[in-house]
Amino acid sequence: MHETSIHYGNLYRSLSKNGSPVLVTYLDPQSDTLLQLAFNTAVPYETFAAEWQSAHPSAPVLKKDQWDSSLEYCQGTGLPARHPKDSSKRDRQWIIEWFSPQRRLYVFGGGTVSEKLVNYALDCGFTVTVCDDRIGFANRERFPDVHEIICAPFDEILKTVDIQARDFVVIITRGHQYDTDCLRHVLPIQPAYFGMIGSRMRVRSTRELLISEGFSEAQLARLSSPIGLNIGAITPSEIAISIISQLVCAKRLGQTEAAAHNVKINKDDSDLDLELFKNLGDPNQTTLNRALLTVISTKGSTPRGAGARMIIFPDGKIQGSIGGGCAEGDAISLARAMLAEGTTNFDIMTVDMTADVAAEEGMACGGTADILIQIAK
């Protein structure tokens, strides 16, 4: 199996199990050397050093202070750490990525809106669990790609699900009583997002009932209900769009005043495509080389942040995106040339989207990005 498939296969399996893996990359442009090693979690320096030396005995080892500061930087920013920080494409350098666990979404109710919503949520990177007490609405034919389907009475479901503070919860069952039961279970947990469908009158009566039962105003303050952004949605598809928009808002901007100003405050969500990792780790696709493009650092405003990836296949197919436009097109052209020549393991391309350049391309981003182009072997 190719080395890239081994490392990304490990990353994919860890992320699929709600893990938080680490990928270490060493680059030496002078010798065209690219070495990588994946860890299931952030390990102590001694463990990293021992495993790195075992896998790459002739390669240098990152220093302890750099390892510790890298993990601290990744955890605080959600971005890859780079040593030296201001590396040029000619410098030896290290890139450390600590991936956040995938956000889990629990959808209570498997009706028409849920069916639409789940597809949007999967596209947006959520790991989805659908819960319903009706086999006709909780099955693989209806939800083929979700992580888990739970079909049981709601009172039994609520005893078994392990909803945590990072999770998202959407309550859209077929009945008011079931919605309220689900909300009772969720309120003490206070997950990252929880919303419930219903008219304003119904929501008001539910709030009054729960207050009378001993729940506090503070516990109910973060409830998004009526659920979804106010876009005038009527059809199931429109309602699902309003809900997924609110989920993305909560994920990227947080449920604070910052959301009104489109200011990203949540830094712990990696900019990754899990399906892309699955593809890279697929042992059945190791007979051909592919080009993997990764944004390793950015300055200023750019279409995609550090950590964004895409794959270029020899037949011209593409998976993922690093921002689109002419800048991405130039990176794709270089990647295809590297695939055709077959003589270079990697290159680092700097894309300049400052005002003068971006104006000509119609991309008024005003930043720069370093893109690692590696041949996945």
C-alpha positions as CSV (number, residue, x, y, z in Angstrom):
1,M,0.0,0.0,0.0
2,H,1.2,3.5,-0.8
3,E,2.4,5.6,2.2
4,T,-0.1,8.3,1.6
5,S,-3.0,5.8,1.7
6,I,-1.6,4.4,5.0
7,H,-1.5,7.8,6.7
8,Y,-4.8,9.1,5.3
9,G,-6.5,5.8,6.0
10,N,-5.4,6.2,9.7
11,L,-6.7,9.8,9.7
12,Y,-10.0,8.8,8.2
13,R,-10.6,6.0,10.6
14,S,-9.8,8.2,13.6
15,L,-12.0,11.0,12.4
16,S,-14.9,8.6,11.6
17,K,-14.8,7.5,15.3
18,N,-14.9,11.1,16.5
19,G,-11.2,11.1,17.1
20,S,-8.8,14.1,16.9
21,P,-5.7,12.8,15.0
22,V,-2.5,14.5,14.2
23,L,-0.6,14.5,10.8
24,V,3.1,15.4,10.8
25,T,4.8,16.4,7.5
26,Y,8.5,17.0,6.9
27,L,9.6,18.8,3.7
28,D,13.2,19.1,2.3
29,P,13.1,20.8,-1.0
30,Q,16.8,20.4,-1.7
31,S,16.5,16.6,-1.7
32,D,12.8,16.5,-2.9
33,T,12.0,14.6,0.3
34,L,8.5,14.5,1.8
35,L,7.9,12.4,4.9
36,Q,4.6,12.0,6.8
37,L,3.3,10.2,9.9
38,A,-0.2,10.1,11.3
39,F,-1.1,9.7,15.0
40,N,-4.5,8.9,16.3
41,T,-4.3,11.7,18.8
42,A,-1.9,14.3,20.2
43,V,0.8,12.3,21.8
44,P,3.6,13.3,24.2
45,Y,6.8,14.4,22.6
46,E,8.7,11.3,23.6
47,T,6.1,9.1,21.8
48,F,6.2,11.3,18.7
49,A,10.0,11.2,18.6
50,A,10.2,7.5,19.1
51,E,7.6,6.7,16.4
52,W,9.0,9.2,14.0
53,Q,12.6,7.9,14.3
54,S,11.2,4.3,13.9
55,A,9.4,5.2,10.7
56,H,12.0,7.6,9.3
57,P,15.4,6.6,10.9
58,S,17.5,8.9,8.6
59,A,15.3,12.0,8.9
60,P,15.7,14.8,11.5
61,V,13.3,15.0,14.4
62,L,11.3,18.1,15.4
63,K,12.5,19.6,18.7
64,K,10.4,19.3,21.8
65,D,9.6,23.0,22.2
66,Q,8.5,23.1,18.6
67,W,6.3,20.0,19.1
68,D,4.7,21.5,22.2
69,S,4.2,24.9,20.7
70,S,2.8,23.4,17.5
71,L,0.1,21.5,19.4
72,E,-0.8,24.6,21.4
73,Y,-1.0,26.7,18.2
74,C,-3.2,24.1,16.4
75,Q,-5.5,23.8,19.4
76,G,-5.9,27.5,19.8
77,T,-6.4,28.4,16.1
78,G,-7.6,25.3,14.4
79,L,-4.9,25.9,11.8
80,P,-1.8,23.9,10.8
81,A,1.5,24.9,12.6
82,R,4.5,25.5,10.4
83,H,8.2,25.5,11.4
84,P,9.9,27.7,10.6
85,K,6.9,30.0,10.7
86,D,7.9,32.1,7.7
87,S,9.3,29.3,5.6
88,S,10.1,29.8,1.9
89,K,9.7,27.1,-0.7
90,R,13.4,26.4,-0.5
91,D,13.5,25.8,3.3
92,R,13.4,22.6,5.2
93,Q,10.2,22.7,7.2
94,W,7.7,20.9,9.3
95,I,3.9,21.1,9.1
96,I,1.8,19.8,12.0
97,E,-2.0,19.5,11.7
98,W,-4.2,18.6,14.6
99,F,-7.7,17.8,13.3
100,S,-10.8,18.5,15.3
101,P,-13.3,15.8,15.8
102,Q,-16.1,15.9,13.2
103,R,-19.2,17.7,14.4
104,R,-22.0,15.2,15.2
105,L,-25.6,16.0,14.4
106,Y,-28.5,14.2,16.0
107,V,-31.7,14.5,14.1
108,F,-34.8,13.5,16.1
109,G,-37.5,12.7,13.5
110,G,-37.1,11.1,10.1
111,G,-39.8,13.0,8.2
112,T,-39.6,14.8,4.9
113,V,-37.7,17.9,6.3
114,S,-35.2,15.6,7.9
115,E,-34.6,13.7,4.7
116,K,-33.7,17.0,2.9
117,L,-31.7,18.3,5.9
118,V,-29.6,15.2,6.3
119,N,-28.2,15.5,2.7
120,Y,-27.2,19.1,3.3
121,A,-25.7,18.2,6.6
122,L,-23.6,15.5,5.2
123,D,-22.3,17.8,2.4
124,C,-21.3,20.3,5.2
125,G,-19.2,17.8,7.0
126,F,-21.5,16.7,9.9
127,T,-21.5,13.1,11.1
128,V,-25.3,12.4,11.2
129,T,-27.4,10.2,13.5
130,V,-31.1,9.9,12.7
131,C,-33.6,8.9,15.4
132,D,-37.2,7.9,14.9
133,D,-39.6,5.3,16.4
134,R,-41.0,4.3,12.9
135,I,-39.1,1.8,10.8
136,G,-40.6,3.4,7.7
137,F,-38.8,6.6,8.6
138,A,-35.6,5.2,10.1
139,N,-34.0,2.9,7.6
140,R,-31.0,2.8,5.3
141,E,-33.1,3.1,2.2
142,R,-34.2,6.5,3.3
143,F,-30.9,7.6,4.9
144,P,-28.2,5.6,3.1
145,D,-25.2,7.7,4.0
146,V,-25.7,8.7,7.7
147,H,-23.4,7.4,10.4
148,E,-26.1,5.7,12.4
149,I,-29.9,5.1,12.4
150,I,-31.7,4.4,15.7
151,C,-35.2,3.0,15.4
152,A,-36.9,2.6,18.8
153,P,-39.4,4.4,21.1
154,F,-38.1,7.9,21.8
155,D,-37.9,7.3,25.5
156,E,-35.5,4.4,24.8
157,I,-33.5,6.3,22.3
158,L,-33.0,9.1,24.8
159,K,-31.5,6.7,27.3
160,T,-28.9,5.4,24.9
161,V,-27.7,8.4,22.9
162,D,-24.5,10.1,24.2
163,I,-25.0,13.7,23.3
164,Q,-22.1,15.9,24.3
165,A,-21.2,19.6,24.4
166,R,-19.7,19.7,20.9
167,D,-22.8,18.1,19.3
168,F,-25.7,19.6,17.3
169,V,-29.3,18.5,17.9
170,V,-32.3,19.1,15.6
171,I,-35.7,18.2,17.0
172,I,-38.3,17.8,14.3
173,T,-40.4,14.8,15.3
174,R,-44.0,14.2,14.2
175,G,-45.6,15.2,17.5
176,H,-45.4,17.9,20.0
177,Q,-45.1,15.5,22.9
178,Y,-42.1,13.8,21.3
179,D,-40.4,17.1,20.6
180,T,-40.8,18.1,24.3
181,D,-39.5,14.8,25.6
182,C,-36.4,15.2,23.4
183,L,-35.9,18.8,24.5
184,R,-36.1,17.8,28.2
185,H,-33.2,15.4,27.6
186,V,-31.1,17.9,25.7
187,L,-31.5,21.0,28.0
188,P,-29.3,19.8,30.8
189,I,-26.5,18.9,28.3
190,Q,-26.5,22.3,26.6
191,P,-24.9,21.1,23.3
192,A,-23.3,23.5,20.9
193,Y,-26.6,23.9,19.0
194,F,-30.1,22.6,19.7
195,G,-33.2,23.7,17.8
196,M,-36.8,22.6,17.8
197,I,-39.5,23.0,15.1
198,G,-42.8,24.6,15.9
199,S,-44.9,27.7,15.6
200,R,-44.2,30.7,17.9
201,M,-47.4,29.9,19.9
202,R,-46.3,26.3,20.4
203,V,-42.8,27.2,21.3
204,R,-44.1,29.7,23.9
205,S,-46.3,27.1,25.5
206,T,-43.4,24.6,25.5
207,R,-41.1,27.1,27.2
208,E,-43.8,27.9,29.9
209,L,-44.3,24.2,30.5
210,L,-40.6,23.5,30.9
211,I,-40.1,26.5,33.2
212,S,-42.9,25.2,35.4
213,E,-41.1,21.9,35.5
214,G,-38.0,23.5,36.9
215,F,-35.9,24.3,33.9
216,S,-34.3,27.7,34.0
217,E,-34.5,30.6,31.6
218,A,-30.7,30.3,31.1
219,Q,-31.1,26.7,29.9
220,L,-33.7,27.7,27.4
221,A,-31.9,30.9,26.3
222,R,-29.9,29.0,23.7
223,L,-32.7,27.1,22.2
224,S,-33.2,27.9,18.5
225,S,-37.0,27.7,18.1
226,P,-38.8,28.2,15.8
227,I,-35.9,26.4,14.2
228,G,-33.9,27.8,11.2
229,L,-32.9,31.2,9.9
230,N,-35.8,33.5,9.1
231,I,-35.8,33.3,5.3
232,G,-39.5,32.9,4.8
233,A,-39.2,29.1,4.2
234,I,-42.3,27.2,3.3
235,T,-41.5,24.0,1.4
236,P,-39.6,21.1,3.1
237,S,-36.5,21.9,1.0
238,E,-36.7,25.5,2.0
239,I,-37.1,24.7,5.7
240,A,-34.1,22.3,5.5
241,I,-32.0,25.1,3.9
242,S,-33.0,27.5,6.7
243,I,-32.0,24.9,9.3
244,I,-28.7,23.9,7.7
245,S,-27.9,27.6,7.4
246,Q,-28.4,28.0,11.1
247,L,-26.3,25.0,11.8
248,V,-23.4,26.3,9.8
249,C,-23.8,29.7,11.4
250,A,-23.6,28.1,14.9
251,K,-20.6,26.0,13.8
252,R,-18.6,28.7,12.2
253,L,-19.7,31.9,14.0
254,G,-21.1,30.7,17.3
255,Q,-24.3,31.7,18.9
256,T,-23.2,35.2,19.9
257,E,-23.4,38.8,18.5
258,A,-20.5,37.9,16.3
259,A,-22.9,35.9,14.1
260,A,-24.7,39.1,13.1
261,H,-21.5,40.5,11.8
262,N,-20.3,37.3,10.1
263,V,-17.2,37.1,12.3
264,K,-15.8,33.6,12.7
265,I,-15.1,32.9,16.3
266,N,-15.1,29.1,16.4
267,K,-11.5,28.1,15.6
268,D,-11.7,24.4,16.5
269,D,-13.3,23.1,13.3
270,S,-10.8,21.8,10.8
271,D,-11.4,22.9,7.2
272,L,-11.5,19.4,5.8
273,D,-13.6,17.1,3.6
274,L,-13.9,13.7,5.2
275,E,-14.8,12.0,1.9
276,L,-11.5,13.3,0.5
277,F,-9.6,11.6,3.3
278,K,-11.6,8.4,2.7
279,N,-10.6,8.5,-1.0
280,L,-6.9,9.1,-0.2
281,G,-7.0,6.2,2.3
282,D,-8.7,3.8,0.0
283,P,-6.3,0.8,-0.6
284,N,-8.1,0.0,-3.8
285,Q,-6.9,3.3,-5.4
286,T,-3.2,3.0,-4.7
287,T,-2.3,1.7,-8.2
288,L,-2.2,5.2,-9.5
289,N,-0.6,8.4,-8.4
290,R,-2.7,11.4,-7.5
291,A,-1.8,15.0,-6.7
292,L,-2.9,16.2,-3.4
293,L,-3.1,20.0,-2.9
294,T,-3.2,21.4,0.6
295,V,-3.4,25.0,1.7
296,I,-0.6,25.1,4.4
297,S,-0.8,28.8,5.4
298,T,-2.5,32.0,4.5
299,K,-2.2,35.7,5.1
300,G,-5.0,38.2,4.7
301,S,-8.3,37.3,3.2
302,T,-8.4,34.1,1.1
303,P,-11.3,32.0,-0.3
304,R,-10.3,28.9,1.8
305,G,-8.3,28.7,5.0
306,A,-5.2,26.6,5.8
307,G,-6.0,22.9,5.8
308,A,-8.3,23.0,2.7
309,R,-7.5,20.1,0.3
310,M,-8.3,18.8,-3.1
311,I,-7.2,15.8,-5.2
312,I,-6.2,15.9,-8.9
313,F,-6.5,12.5,-10.6
314,P,-4.5,11.5,-13.7
315,D,-7.6,11.3,-15.8
316,G,-8.4,15.0,-15.1
317,K,-11.1,14.4,-12.4
318,I,-11.0,16.6,-9.3
319,Q,-12.3,16.2,-5.8
320,G,-12.6,19.0,-3.3
321,S,-11.5,22.7,-3.7
322,I,-8.9,25.1,-2.3
323,G,-10.9,28.2,-3.2
324,G,-11.7,28.2,-6.9
325,G,-10.9,30.9,-9.5
326,C,-7.7,31.4,-11.4
327,A,-5.5,30.8,-8.4
328,E,-6.9,27.3,-8.0
329,G,-6.6,26.8,-11.8
330,D,-2.9,27.7,-11.7
331,A,-2.4,25.2,-8.9
332,I,-4.2,22.5,-10.8
333,S,-2.1,23.1,-13.9
334,L,1.1,22.7,-11.9
335,A,-0.2,19.5,-10.3
336,R,-1.1,18.0,-13.6
337,A,2.3,18.8,-15.0
338,M,3.9,17.2,-12.0
339,L,1.8,14.1,-12.5
340,A,2.7,13.9,-16.2
341,E,6.4,14.4,-15.6
342,G,6.6,12.0,-12.6
343,T,10.0,13.4,-11.5
344,T,9.0,15.6,-8.5
345,N,7.5,14.5,-5.2
346,F,6.2,17.9,-4.1
347,D,6.3,21.6,-4.7
348,I,5.1,24.7,-2.8
349,M,3.2,27.3,-4.7
350,T,2.5,30.8,-3.4
351,V,-0.7,32.3,-4.7
352,D,-1.0,36.1,-4.5
353,M,-4.5,37.5,-4.3
354,T,-3.6,41.0,-3.2
355,A,-5.6,43.8,-4.7
356,D,-3.7,44.4,-7.9
357,V,-3.6,40.7,-8.9
358,A,-7.0,39.8,-7.6
359,A,-8.7,42.7,-9.5
360,E,-7.7,41.2,-12.8
361,E,-9.1,37.8,-11.8
362,G,-12.3,39.1,-10.2
363,M,-11.2,37.8,-6.8
364,A,-11.0,40.7,-4.4
365,C,-9.7,38.7,-1.5
366,G,-6.5,40.6,-0.8
367,G,-4.4,37.8,0.7
368,T,-1.8,35.2,-0.1
369,A,-1.7,31.4,0.3
370,D,1.0,28.8,0.3
371,I,-0.2,25.5,-1.4
372,L,1.6,22.2,-0.9
373,I,1.3,20.1,-4.0
374,Q,2.4,16.5,-3.3
375,I,2.2,13.4,-5.4
376,A,0.3,10.9,-3.3
377,K,2.3,7.7,-3.5
